[in-house]
Amino acid sequence: MLESLSQVERTVYELILRAGDLMAKDVPLKMAGVIPRLIEKGLVEASRRHATPGSKKKQTFLKAKKRE
């Protein structure tokens, strides 16, 4: 599956993989367009939750799914 990724998709996937749990806004703006494709391919999952316990706004977090 990873062989079929474009260079930008692979770069963003590796960034998310290294970070473990990454806020979507921390992905460089020019690379953020590939996030929906990574979610479609089942490599990344997105979840919305509070960044800190006292915050009112929810943020989108990205996490690499475990490969089997």
N, C-alpha and C positions, 0 to 999 in steps of 0.2 A: 504494500500500500504506500509506503513512504517513497518508493521509487517513482510513483506516478505524480508526486507533488512538484509544483513549479519551484523555482529558486526562492521566491518571496514566501510562498506557503511553507516551505521547509524552514526558512529563517524564523518566521513567526512561531511555528510549531516548536522549534528548538528553544526559542525564548521562553515560551510558556512552560515547556518541559523543565527547563533549568530553574525557573522561578517557583514552580510547584503550584502556586496559587497567585495569579496576577490580576490586578485591576485592569479592566479593558482600556481605561484612559492612559495607562502606562505603555501601551503598544504605540510605537511611532505612527503618526497620523497617515503617512504615505503607505504604511504597511497594513493599516487596520482594515482595509477593504477585503482582505482575504479571510477574515475571521468567519464570516457566514459560510464560506466554502469549507473551512476546516470543521465547522459544526455539522454541516451536511454530510461530510465524509465520515463522521463519527470519531474524529480524532480529539476533539475538544468539546467540553461541555461548559455552558454559561449558566451562572446563577446570580440572582440579585439578593443582596443582603446588606446589612449595615456594616460600614467600614470599621467603625468603633462602637462600643456599646452605647454611648450616649448620643450618637448622631441620629438626626431625624430622617435624613435622606438615605436611600439605598443606592448602592453602587453595583455595577456588573463586574463579576469576577470570572476569570477564565481558568480552567483546570484541564490538563491533559488527561484523557481517559487512559486507563491501563491497557496496554497491548497484550494480547494473548498469543 
